[in-house]
Amino acid sequence: MHRDSAETLAITALAWLIGNDALLPVFLGATGASLQDAKAGAEDPLFLASVLDFLVMDDDWVIAFCDSARLDYRAPLAARQALSGGALPNWT
């Protein structure tokens, strides 16, 4: 996936999160961002990567987002890899 496509997908995911009344507070709490920060983050590739990091934490979230956006379930992770230049964090 190209970086431009990855950013577009991440912005779509961010918009989906902002419109999700149940999940938005979880995202804001997990990131420490305010709603204003989240909206401004649409222009920050690092913030967009964090959106995708959050989304891919739960298969149900990935499925719901991808179904709503008509995307392959692998698209969020592919976008995350493209945003970070292919490297994903290693927590082990």
N, C-alpha and C positions, 0 to 999 in steps of 0.2 A: 504494500500500500504506500502511495506517495504521501509525503508530509502534508500537502494541501488537503488531500482527501481525509487524512487522519484528523486534521484540525477541524474540518467541516463536520465529521462524525462526532468529535468530542463536543463541539458547540451544540449539535443536535442532542447529544446526551445531557448536556448541561440544561438546555431548555426543557427537556423531558423531566429532569430532576426538579427544576423550579416549578413545573406544573404539577408535580406529584405531591399532594398535600400530606400524604403519610410518610414519604421517604425524604422530603426536603429537610425536615428538622433533624433527621438522623444524619444526613450529609453535612448540614451546617454544624451540628454538634461534633461530628468526627473530624471535620477540618478546622473548626474554630473560626470559620468565615461567617460573615454576616450576609444577608441577602444582597446588599449593595456590593460587597466584595465578590460574591458569586457572579453577579451581572458584569462587573468590571473584569472579572477573570476570563471572560470570553476572548479577550485579546492577549492573554498570557499563556504561552505554550506550556509552561510548568504547571499552571493552575489547571489547564485542560488535561494534562497528564494525570493530575490528582483526581479529576472527575472520573477518568477511566479506571484508575486504580481503585477508587471507591466502588464503581459499578461492577467491576469484575470480582469483587469479594463474595458475591452471592449469585448463584446460578439463576434463582428466581428473578432477580433484578435484570440480569442479562437477557433472559427470555422475554420478560415484559417489555424492556426497552426495544429489543430487536424485533419483536412482534409488532410493536407500535410503529416502528420506523421501517418495517419490512426489510430487515437486514439479516444476513447470515449470523448465526450465533457466535461465530468466530471473529466477526468484524471488530468488536470493541477491543479485544486483545491485540489484533493485528494493528489497529490504530494506535494503541498504547505503545507498541513496539516501534512504530514509525515515528511517534513523537519523541521518543527517547533515543532515537538513532539505533534502535534494535536492542538496547540493553535494558533489561528489567532488573529492579532491585532484588538482591539476594539477602534474605533475612536469616539464613542459616549460618 
